[in-house]
């Protein structure tokens, strides 16, 4: 670049716009002359005080927006910057321009449309606007000659920000202030399996108190190592999130720490995956000391590799020969504290595990048979325990309503008793990192003499759920444990028959194939066949 051109760029930095001006005629002419001279697009990013914060030199077709770390969004709806840039061939605002507007949330994006054949300059603006979900989140004005352009920028941006805030406030009031999420699945599974997994993710989100605004299932030819989905599709998701007022993205697949960082940097939204969503539910639901310790331990082990600093200032500072320099950075301190906390929790867990072992040994020495209820989450295990033993274990129509094991005595006729335990429900694709949170449940299962595998037979995916539970039991080396398959929620089959006769017939066939006992955990009169089979297993 020639010295005269560099001086022109330096002059742009010293320019100052009036707070009411989108762009002054003098700056517009200077941008146009310099752009024609270097044959590149040139843009400036100005703040609301009219100060030029960035000057960007692109190529003939576009600009590369720098990282705007000095103007973070946070909870703001507009960034506080406007982009004014040139279009060398007089072309209107492009899709890339509008994508930048939507993703970066500029106050305004302005294109100076240069006529290649004369010195005429036209101007075109686009701005964000509250819109219906099916509409674009921006408004694009028609081009007009610069000489006739008039807009009070300060009044315009104040009105636009107020309108966006009113729309966001209305959305929050309607939605009760919950987190508002878009659920995303990027998978190679067949469409049916992907849809089933997404339905389950919806239920997990509901349990965690997240309002689901939209869902997206993508089956790409190859996975993007940075964003999981393609960058173009990721941009579409960001624009959709802006339209709907989403506060977080929830991925059905487990994300690597690098992917979480990349997606968060692009979207400036909270990004979590299925594992973290389940951990959040665990944290809400755990009530016993055992459960709380196990959940916190799982959370910290999940968090540790995802801690990151930003930039060189967060890297380790070394000094001298083999020295540590000025000391540990905040990132290192955080990591050390988490490791220390993990070590402390593991010691606590070992002590709690020893206490559980002693209690289990006491039950074993009593000589009473031990029965454990297992099954998919929300199959009705706690309800069945309550009905069998006249107890009041917490129940709710949510996934993972029970995280802490409950043990009761079940009395049969002729003064016979068994010990029966309720356990945390299983779920598909349970990450290994979460298995520690199931430790108390797994210890109970090891000592069980009989497993009651409870199935929600009114669920359209009940056959797949049976397979998932059987697979987990096999992974836990419990496949050889004696068990009874119990089809719960039989009271809902009449409605299923009316609504979906094919699914009803499928359930009947499954019950015959597996030799399942049908019950309704809400109706103790339906439990007689189950009690008779349990009595036969232990005392026949």
MILUMFI-393883 format. One line per 2 residues: number of its first residue (from 1); their letters; for each residue z, x, y of C-alpha. Coordinates in pm, 1 decimal, always signed. Layout:
residues N
NUM	a	Z X Y  ...
end
This chain:
residues 540
1	xx	+0.0 +0.0 +0.0  -93.5 +134.2 +345.6
3	xx	+176.1 +230.4 +598.4  +63.1 -50.7 +829.3
5	xx	+103.7 -301.1 +547.6  +453.0 -172.7 +466.2
7	xx	+546.0 -205.7 +833.0  +420.9 -565.3 +823.4
9	xx	+652.9 -638.2 +530.8  +943.5 -475.5 +717.0
11	xx	+872.1 -698.8 +1019.0  +900.2 -1004.9 +795.4
13	xx	+1253.7 -900.5 +698.9  +1349.8 -893.1 +1067.0
15	xx	+1203.1 -1235.9 +1134.8  +1441.8 -1522.9 +1199.0
17	xx	+1347.5 -1889.1 +1179.8  +1503.7 -2168.8 +1380.7
19	xx	+1742.7 -2379.0 +1172.7  +1515.1 -2679.8 +1226.7
21	xx	+1190.7 -2499.1 +1135.7  +1041.5 -2487.0 +787.6
23	xx	+824.6 -2199.4 +910.3  +731.3 -2100.1 +1262.9
25	xx	+360.0 -2076.2 +1362.5  +405.6 -1704.3 +1434.4
27	xx	+555.1 -1631.6 +1090.2  +287.1 -1840.8 +919.5
29	xx	+9.5 -1643.5 +1094.0  +180.4 -1312.6 +1016.3
31	xx	+215.8 -1406.3 +647.7  -149.5 -1515.6 +635.2
33	xx	-281.1 -1196.4 +800.9  -74.7 -968.3 +579.5
35	xx	-167.9 -1161.2 +264.4  -539.2 -1142.2 +345.6
37	xx	-504.8 -772.5 +420.9  -334.6 -677.6 +90.7
39	xx	-522.6 -948.5 -107.9  -201.0 -1066.0 -269.7
41	xx	+24.8 -1363.9 -241.2  +321.6 -1293.3 -16.5
43	xx	+633.1 -1504.6 +6.4  +965.5 -1510.6 +187.5
45	xx	+1291.4 -1672.1 +81.5  +1487.8 -1788.4 +385.7
47	xx	+1838.3 -1933.8 +394.7  +1952.4 -2236.0 +594.1
49	xx	+2040.4 -2019.3 +892.9  +1677.4 -1909.1 +914.3
51	xx	+1749.6 -1555.1 +790.8  +1492.7 -1395.0 +559.2
53	xx	+1678.0 -1288.0 +244.4  +1383.6 -1173.5 +29.6
55	xx	+1021.0 -1072.7 +87.2  +811.1 -1098.4 -229.6
57	xx	+472.6 -936.0 -285.1  +290.5 -1085.0 -582.2
59	xx	-64.6 -1061.9 -710.2  -367.3 -1274.5 -628.7
61	xx	-245.9 -1568.4 -840.5  +130.1 -1583.9 -810.9
63	xx	+474.7 -1443.2 -730.8  +763.1 -1324.2 -945.5
65	xx	+1087.5 -1471.2 -813.5  +1370.9 -1214.0 -816.1
67	xx	+1717.1 -1279.6 -958.2  +1902.2 -1487.1 -699.3
69	xx	+2253.4 -1369.0 -783.4  +2362.0 -1388.9 -416.6
71	xx	+2280.7 -1761.0 -418.1  +2426.7 -1899.1 -743.1
73	xx	+2402.6 -2270.8 -804.7  +2741.3 -2346.1 -955.1
75	xx	+2798.4 -2716.5 -893.1  +2557.8 -2726.7 -596.4
77	xx	+2248.4 -2940.2 -632.2  +2030.0 -2723.2 -406.0
79	xx	+2030.0 -2345.8 -384.8  +2031.5 -2305.7 -6.2
81	xx	+1700.1 -2114.1 -2.4  +1345.6 -2222.2 +79.2
83	xx	+1034.1 -2043.3 -43.8  +736.2 -2001.3 +190.6
85	xx	+436.6 -1828.9 +34.9  +59.7 -1793.3 +67.1
87	xx	-225.5 -1919.8 -150.3  -525.7 -1692.9 -93.8
89	xx	-798.0 -1936.0 -203.6  -656.7 -2249.0 -40.5
91	xx	-547.2 -2393.0 -377.6  -268.2 -2655.8 -366.9
93	xx	+78.4 -2608.7 -513.9  +48.5 -2514.3 -881.3
95	xx	+244.0 -2620.3 -1187.5  +419.3 -2281.5 -1177.5
97	xx	+527.1 -2348.6 -818.0  +667.2 -2689.2 -911.6
99	xx	+840.1 -2547.4 -1219.4  +1008.1 -2283.6 -1001.1
101	xx	+1112.3 -2556.7 -757.8  +1267.5 -2765.5 -1035.9
103	xx	+1432.4 -2479.5 -1224.8  +1557.4 -2277.4 -929.1
105	xx	+1641.1 -2582.8 -717.7  +1502.2 -2456.0 -390.0
107	xx	+1565.4 -2660.8 -76.1  +1188.2 -2671.0 -27.1
109	xx	+881.6 -2488.4 -149.7  +601.8 -2438.0 +101.4
111	xx	+249.6 -2310.1 +38.8  +31.9 -2177.2 +323.7
113	xx	-320.6 -2261.2 +207.5  -557.7 -1995.4 +341.3
115	xx	-926.8 -2075.7 +387.1  -1129.8 -1778.2 +254.2
117	xx	-1409.9 -1848.8 +502.7  -1218.9 -1877.7 +831.3
119	xx	-874.1 -1838.2 +985.5  -765.4 -2199.1 +931.3
121	xx	-425.0 -2245.3 +766.8  -311.1 -2563.7 +593.4
123	xx	+43.3 -2629.6 +472.0  +177.6 -2816.2 +170.1
125	xx	+541.1 -2885.5 +80.1  +726.4 -3001.9 -229.2
127	xx	+1093.4 -3091.5 -264.7  +1336.0 -3216.0 -526.3
129	xx	+1411.1 -3584.8 -524.7  +1620.7 -3831.8 -725.4
131	xx	+1382.6 -3985.4 -974.4  +1365.0 -4218.7 -1270.1
133	xx	+1392.1 -4041.4 -1608.0  +1020.8 -4083.2 -1677.2
135	xx	+915.3 -3955.7 -1332.7  +876.0 -3600.2 -1203.8
137	xx	+1192.6 -3465.4 -1035.0  +999.8 -3356.7 -726.1
139	xx	+790.9 -3503.8 -446.2  +468.6 -3324.7 -346.9
141	xx	+332.9 -3386.5 +3.0  -42.0 -3382.4 +70.8
143	xx	-178.8 -3072.8 +249.3  -223.2 -3093.2 +626.0
145	xx	-333.9 -2854.2 +901.4  -54.7 -2623.5 +1014.7
147	xx	-123.1 -2718.0 +1376.4  -27.3 -3082.6 +1305.1
149	xx	+272.5 -3013.2 +1078.5  +613.3 -3128.8 +1201.8
151	xx	+940.7 -3148.0 +1006.6  +1302.9 -3115.0 +1118.4
153	xx	+1413.6 -2893.3 +831.4  +1790.3 -2917.3 +895.4
155	xx	+1785.0 -3298.0 +902.3  +1548.5 -3312.2 +604.3
157	xx	+1758.6 -3089.4 +376.3  +2081.1 -3267.8 +473.6
159	xx	+1928.8 -3605.6 +385.9  +1777.1 -3478.7 +60.4
161	xx	+2099.4 -3311.4 -54.8  +2294.3 -3627.2 +27.2
163	xx	+2051.0 -3839.8 -177.2  +2076.8 -3603.6 -474.7
165	xx	+2457.8 -3604.4 -451.8  +2467.2 -3984.8 -439.8
167	xx	+2248.5 -4002.1 -748.8  +2465.3 -3745.9 -932.1
169	xx	+2786.9 -3920.6 -826.3  +2652.8 -4253.9 -946.2
171	xx	+2563.7 -4097.4 -1280.5  +2913.0 -3951.4 -1313.8
173	xx	+3077.7 -4284.6 -1232.6  +2860.8 -4468.4 -1484.4
175	xx	+2927.1 -4206.0 -1748.0  +3299.3 -4175.5 -1688.9
177	xx	+3294.0 -3809.2 -1586.6  +3217.9 -3682.6 -1938.6
179	xx	+3007.8 -3381.7 -2016.0  +2644.8 -3491.1 -2024.8
181	xx	+2429.1 -3309.6 -2276.5  +2079.3 -3273.3 -2413.0
183	xx	+2075.0 -3206.4 -2788.6  +1812.7 -2961.8 -2914.1
185	xx	+1700.4 -2870.3 -3264.6  +1451.8 -2587.7 -3323.8
187	xx	+1393.5 -2589.0 -3695.3  +1154.4 -2534.3 -3984.4
189	xx	+1311.2 -2818.8 -4185.5  +1097.8 -3116.6 -4291.6
191	xx	+1095.5 -3394.8 -4028.2  +1331.2 -3620.6 -4226.0
193	xx	+1596.5 -3352.3 -4271.3  +1566.6 -3245.9 -3907.0
195	xx	+1615.8 -3606.9 -3793.5  +1921.7 -3647.0 -4020.2
197	xx	+2075.3 -3328.3 -3884.7  +2012.2 -3447.6 -3527.9
199	xx	+2184.1 -3779.9 -3600.5  +2484.5 -3587.3 -3725.7
201	xx	+2479.3 -3368.2 -3413.4  +2487.9 -3689.0 -3206.3
203	xx	+2801.9 -3797.7 -3391.9  +2960.6 -3455.8 -3338.0
205	xx	+2879.5 -3480.9 -2966.2  +3031.9 -3828.9 -2949.0
207	xx	+3345.9 -3702.2 -3122.7  +3368.3 -3414.8 -2871.9
209	xx	+3337.2 -3654.9 -2576.3  +2983.7 -3550.7 -2480.3
211	xx	+2747.3 -3819.7 -2359.6  +2405.1 -3765.9 -2515.1
213	xx	+2132.6 -3809.2 -2252.1  +1833.9 -3701.2 -2460.7
215	xx	+1738.7 -3528.9 -2785.4  +1458.9 -3286.5 -2867.2
217	xx	+1339.2 -3167.0 -3207.9  +1083.1 -2884.9 -3212.0
219	xx	+925.6 -2733.4 -3522.1  +752.7 -2418.0 -3390.5
221	xx	+517.1 -2197.8 -3587.5  +747.3 -1905.4 -3514.2
223	xx	+1087.1 -1877.1 -3350.8  +1124.4 -1709.9 -3012.5
225	xx	+1390.2 -1438.0 -3056.7  +1503.2 -1479.9 -2696.5
227	xx	+1514.1 -1856.2 -2643.7  +1470.7 -1983.9 -3003.8
229	xx	+1204.3 -2221.6 -2868.9  +902.1 -2117.5 -2662.8
231	xx	+960.9 -2021.9 -2300.0  +731.1 -2300.3 -2175.4
233	xx	+920.6 -2560.5 -2379.2  +1248.7 -2418.3 -2251.2
235	xx	+1128.4 -2473.9 -1895.0  +1045.3 -2835.6 -1979.7
237	xx	+1399.7 -2879.3 -2110.9  +1543.7 -2741.5 -1785.6
239	xx	+1338.8 -2983.8 -1577.4  +1442.4 -3270.5 -1804.4
241	xx	+1807.2 -3165.4 -1765.2  +1767.9 -3173.4 -1388.1
243	xx	+1613.6 -3520.5 -1400.6  +1892.5 -3661.9 -1616.0
245	xx	+2183.4 -3479.9 -1453.3  +2276.8 -3291.6 -1771.5
247	xx	+2562.9 -3043.6 -1759.4  +2508.9 -2869.1 -2092.9
249	xx	+2259.2 -2801.0 -2371.5  +2374.1 -2830.5 -2733.9
251	xx	+2167.7 -2655.0 -3002.3  +2180.3 -2770.8 -3363.1
253	xx	+2121.0 -2413.1 -3480.9  +2366.9 -2126.8 -3447.7
255	xx	+2265.0 -1909.9 -3151.5  +2310.4 -1535.7 -3130.9
257	xx	+2513.0 -1400.9 -2834.9  +2189.6 -1264.8 -2681.3
259	xx	+2019.9 -1605.5 -2709.2  +2314.7 -1781.1 -2542.4
261	xx	+2295.9 -1532.1 -2253.9  +1917.0 -1563.2 -2214.1
263	xx	+1917.2 -1944.0 -2219.7  +2216.9 -1963.1 -1982.8
265	xx	+2048.5 -1727.4 -1735.9  +1728.8 -1934.2 -1738.1
267	xx	+1891.1 -2276.2 -1718.3  +2216.4 -2208.7 -1526.5
269	xx	+2367.2 -2477.9 -1753.0  +2640.3 -2446.3 -2013.4
271	xx	+2486.6 -2363.9 -2351.6  +2668.2 -2418.2 -2681.5
273	xx	+2560.5 -2440.8 -3043.8  +2672.3 -2652.9 -3338.4
275	xx	+2945.7 -2404.2 -3435.2  +3106.0 -2408.6 -3091.6
277	xx	+3084.1 -2788.2 -3077.8  +3270.6 -2813.3 -3409.9
279	xx	+3527.8 -2561.5 -3285.6  +3583.8 -2771.7 -2972.5
281	xx	+3645.3 -3076.3 -3192.4  +3884.6 -2875.2 -3408.6
283	xx	+4075.1 -2764.6 -3098.0  +4115.0 -3126.4 -2986.0
285	xx	+4217.1 -3259.2 -3326.5  +4455.3 -2995.0 -3465.0
287	xx	+4817.4 -3109.7 -3434.1  +5019.6 -2901.1 -3681.7
289	xx	+5113.3 -2539.1 -3618.1  +4894.2 -2434.9 -3914.1
291	xx	+4595.1 -2618.3 -3772.1  +4639.7 -2486.7 -3418.4
293	xx	+4669.7 -2126.2 -3532.8  +4366.4 -2152.2 -3760.1
295	xx	+4153.2 -2313.7 -3489.8  +4249.9 -2063.8 -3220.2
297	xx	+4175.6 -1778.5 -3460.0  +3832.7 -1922.2 -3540.1
299	xx	+3760.1 -1970.8 -3168.3  +3852.3 -1613.8 -3078.5
301	xx	+3646.3 -1466.1 -3362.8  +3352.1 -1676.0 -3244.2
303	xx	+3403.9 -1572.1 -2879.9  +3453.3 -1196.3 -2925.1
305	xx	+3089.6 -1092.5 -2986.8  +2976.5 -1332.5 -2712.2
307	xx	+3178.6 -1169.9 -2433.9  +2951.5 -994.8 -2189.3
309	xx	+2956.6 -841.3 -1845.8  +2682.1 -856.0 -1586.9
311	xx	+2500.6 -545.9 -1472.1  +2599.3 -182.1 -1440.1
313	xx	+2922.9 -261.4 -1259.6  +3061.7 -409.2 -1582.5
315	xx	+2975.4 -113.1 -1804.2  +3231.2 +143.0 -1913.8
317	xx	+3305.9 +404.6 -1647.5  +3331.7 +751.0 -1802.9
319	xx	+3464.6 +1059.0 -1624.6  +3550.1 +1418.0 -1706.5
321	xx	+3514.8 +1569.2 -2053.1  +3579.3 +1296.5 -2303.5
323	xx	+3772.0 +1104.2 -2040.4  +3789.5 +731.8 -1977.6
325	xx	+3714.1 +760.1 -1608.3  +3898.1 +525.1 -1370.1
327	xx	+4007.3 +305.4 -1659.4  +3898.1 +5.3 -1863.3
329	xx	+3664.0 -250.4 -1714.6  +3756.0 -618.3 -1708.8
331	xx	+3518.4 -677.1 -2002.1  +3692.7 -413.4 -2212.0
333	xx	+4035.0 -547.7 -2118.3  +3924.2 -898.3 -2222.9
335	xx	+3794.2 -765.3 -2556.0  +4112.4 -568.5 -2621.8
337	xx	+4330.0 -869.0 -2541.9  +4126.3 -1090.0 -2775.1
339	xx	+4152.7 -833.2 -3057.0  +4528.4 -810.0 -3002.3
341	xx	+4556.9 -1188.9 -3006.3  +4347.4 -1208.9 -3324.1
343	xx	+4576.2 -957.0 -3495.0  +4885.9 -1155.7 -3387.2
345	xx	+4737.7 -1485.8 -3507.6  +4641.3 -1333.2 -3841.9
347	xx	+5002.5 -1222.1 -3889.3  +5123.1 -1573.1 -3802.3
349	xx	+4868.5 -1723.4 -4038.3  +4986.2 -1497.4 -4320.1
351	xx	+5345.0 -1617.2 -4265.7  +5234.7 -1981.2 -4252.5
353	xx	+5025.5 -1929.9 -4564.5  +5331.2 -1791.4 -4743.8
355	xx	+5524.8 -2104.3 -4644.4  +5243.5 -2325.5 -4773.5
357	xx	+5239.6 -2126.7 -5097.8  +5611.8 -2185.9 -5148.9
359	xx	+5572.2 -2559.4 -5086.3  +5280.2 -2577.6 -5328.8
361	xx	+5475.5 -2388.8 -5593.0  +5760.3 -2635.2 -5554.0
363	xx	+5515.6 -2921.9 -5615.6  +5368.6 -2742.5 -5917.3
365	xx	+5717.3 -2685.3 -6062.6  +5791.3 -3055.3 -6024.2
367	xx	+5538.0 -3112.3 -6300.4  +5364.0 -3394.3 -6111.7
369	xx	+4982.1 -3407.2 -6125.7  +4815.0 -3315.3 -5795.9
371	xx	+4514.9 -3513.4 -5668.1  +4311.6 -3402.7 -5364.2
373	xx	+4074.0 -3632.3 -5176.7  +3757.7 -3448.3 -5074.2
375	xx	+3436.2 -3562.6 -4918.3  +3206.7 -3557.9 -4621.9
377	xx	+3367.0 -3597.3 -4279.6  +3428.1 -3961.2 -4178.8
379	xx	+3393.9 -4087.0 -4537.7  +3733.0 -4264.9 -4513.5
381	xx	+3964.3 -4015.2 -4685.7  +4265.8 -4073.4 -4459.0
383	xx	+4220.4 -4449.9 -4477.8  +4219.6 -4432.0 -4859.0
385	xx	+4538.1 -4219.8 -4855.4  +4707.8 -4472.7 -4625.5
387	xx	+4612.0 -4769.2 -4842.8  +4711.3 -4601.2 -5170.7
389	xx	+5049.6 -4476.8 -5046.8  +5134.5 -4727.5 -4770.6
391	xx	+5147.2 -4442.8 -4520.0  +5020.4 -4409.0 -4163.8
393	xx	+4811.8 -4090.2 -4144.2  +4598.6 -4092.9 -3827.4
395	xx	+4254.1 -4247.6 -3876.5  +3961.0 -4302.1 -3639.5
397	xx	+3587.7 -4362.1 -3669.8  +3505.4 -4006.6 -3561.8
399	xx	+3395.0 -3689.7 -3735.8  +3684.6 -3455.0 -3815.6
401	xx	+3949.5 -3713.2 -3720.8  +4172.0 -3533.1 -3975.6
403	xx	+4215.1 -3156.0 -3957.1  +4564.3 -3114.2 -4096.7
405	xx	+4632.7 -3176.5 -4464.0  +4866.5 -3466.0 -4546.3
407	xx	+5058.1 -3496.8 -4873.2  +5211.6 -3815.1 -5013.7
409	xx	+5344.4 -3943.6 -5348.9  +5152.4 -4217.8 -5526.4
411	xx	+5356.7 -4427.2 -5769.9  +5195.2 -4588.8 -6073.8
413	xx	+5347.3 -4853.6 -6303.4  +5599.0 -4736.4 -6561.3
415	xx	+5756.5 -4492.4 -6308.7  +5466.8 -4249.4 -6313.2
417	xx	+5380.5 -4052.1 -5999.3  +5116.3 -3814.3 -5870.4
419	xx	+5103.8 -3604.7 -5554.7  +4797.1 -3693.5 -5348.1
421	xx	+4665.7 -3489.6 -5053.0  +4419.5 -3569.0 -4778.0
423	xx	+4195.0 -3282.3 -4665.8  +3959.5 -3200.9 -4379.5
425	xx	+3608.0 -3333.4 -4430.6  +3309.3 -3114.7 -4508.4
427	xx	+2987.1 -3104.9 -4311.2  +2639.5 -2963.2 -4359.5
429	xx	+2553.9 -2610.4 -4246.1  +2918.6 -2519.0 -4193.2
431	xx	+2909.5 -2160.3 -4056.8  +3106.6 -1893.9 -4239.1
433	xx	+3291.5 -1819.5 -3913.7  +3455.1 -2164.1 -3938.8
435	xx	+3569.6 -2139.2 -4299.6  +3900.2 -1988.3 -4185.0
437	xx	+3985.8 -2317.2 -4016.1  +3965.4 -2481.0 -4360.7
439	xx	+4208.6 -2238.9 -4519.3  +4493.9 -2487.8 -4566.5
441	xx	+4252.6 -2739.5 -4721.4  +4105.1 -2480.5 -4954.7
443	xx	+4449.6 -2371.4 -5074.5  +4536.2 -2733.4 -5155.3
445	xx	+4214.0 -2773.3 -5355.0  +4284.7 -2466.4 -5566.0
447	xx	+4605.3 -2629.7 -5698.2  +4457.1 -2976.2 -5754.6
449	xx	+4438.0 -3116.7 -6107.9  +4184.4 -3381.0 -6002.2
451	xx	+3948.5 -3424.1 -5707.3  +3857.1 -3766.6 -5569.7
453	xx	+3512.2 -3713.6 -5417.5  +3489.9 -3993.6 -5160.4
455	xx	+3143.9 -4100.9 -5040.2  +3049.2 -4333.0 -4754.0
457	xx	+2802.0 -4538.5 -4957.1  +2696.9 -4741.7 -4649.5
459	xx	+2559.5 -4425.3 -4488.7  +2179.5 -4394.9 -4532.0
461	xx	+2226.2 -4021.2 -4594.7  +2494.2 -4062.8 -4863.3
463	xx	+2290.5 -3889.8 -5137.9  +2235.3 -3583.5 -4917.3
465	xx	+2606.0 -3582.8 -4828.0  +2701.7 -3586.9 -5197.2
467	xx	+2479.8 -3282.3 -5246.0  +2633.9 -3103.7 -4945.3
469	xx	+2989.7 -3156.4 -5072.0  +2896.7 -3045.7 -5424.7
471	xx	+2733.7 -2733.3 -5281.4  +3042.8 -2645.1 -5076.7
473	xx	+3268.6 -2700.2 -5378.6  +3047.0 -2465.4 -5577.9
475	xx	+3063.0 -2200.3 -5303.4  +3442.4 -2232.7 -5311.3
477	xx	+3438.1 -2182.9 -5690.2  +3573.8 -2534.7 -5743.4
479	xx	+3272.4 -2678.5 -5926.1  +3464.0 -2688.3 -6256.9
481	xx	+3751.7 -2899.6 -6119.7  +3767.9 -3248.0 -6281.3
483	xx	+3667.9 -3512.5 -6031.8  +3599.9 -3881.8 -5986.9
485	xx	+3314.6 -3993.9 -5763.3  +3428.6 -4285.9 -5544.8
487	xx	+3186.5 -4491.6 -5335.1  +3386.6 -4612.2 -5033.3
489	xx	+3303.1 -4883.9 -4775.1  +3170.5 -5124.0 -5036.5
491	xx	+3264.6 -5405.0 -4794.6  +2967.5 -5295.3 -4579.0
493	xx	+2710.3 -5323.4 -4857.9  +2642.0 -5693.3 -4796.0
495	xx	+2534.4 -5611.6 -4440.9  +2330.0 -5317.2 -4572.1
497	xx	+2157.4 -5548.2 -4822.0  +2066.3 -5789.8 -4543.8
499	xx	+1953.2 -5517.9 -4301.7  +1787.5 -5271.4 -4539.1
501	xx	+1732.3 -5398.9 -4896.3  +1570.1 -5072.6 -5008.7
503	xx	+1871.7 -4864.8 -4903.1  +2099.5 -5115.1 -5076.8
505	xx	+1905.6 -5078.6 -5403.7  +1919.2 -4700.7 -5366.2
507	xx	+2299.6 -4712.4 -5336.6  +2325.7 -4930.9 -5648.3
509	xx	+2105.7 -4686.8 -5841.8  +2311.8 -4389.5 -5720.6
511	xx	+2635.7 -4557.5 -5829.0  +2495.5 -4616.6 -6178.8
513	xx	+2349.2 -4266.4 -6204.8  +2674.4 -4091.4 -6105.2
515	xx	+2910.5 -4342.0 -6269.8  +3079.7 -4395.0 -5935.3
517	xx	+3369.4 -4634.4 -5874.0  +3309.8 -4864.5 -5574.8
519	xx	+3603.9 -4938.8 -5344.6  +3686.6 -5042.3 -4990.4
521	xx	+3969.3 -4825.4 -4860.1  +4063.8 -5109.6 -4625.8
523	xx	+4124.9 -5352.5 -4914.0  +4384.3 -5248.4 -5172.5
525	xx	+4262.3 -5521.1 -5409.2  +3943.6 -5318.6 -5465.6
527	xx	+4140.1 -5009.0 -5570.9  +4245.2 -5134.7 -5915.2
529	xx	+3951.8 -4971.8 -6103.1  +4020.7 -4639.3 -5929.2
531	xx	+4392.4 -4649.1 -6009.9  +4314.9 -4739.0 -6371.5
533	xx	+4074.4 -4445.7 -6405.9  +4327.9 -4203.9 -6252.5
535	xx	+4597.3 -4329.8 -6491.5  +4357.6 -4289.1 -6784.2
537	xx	+4276.6 -3931.0 -6680.4  +4640.9 -3821.7 -6667.6
539	xx	+4822.5 -4032.0 -6929.6  +4574.0 -4164.2 -7184.4
end
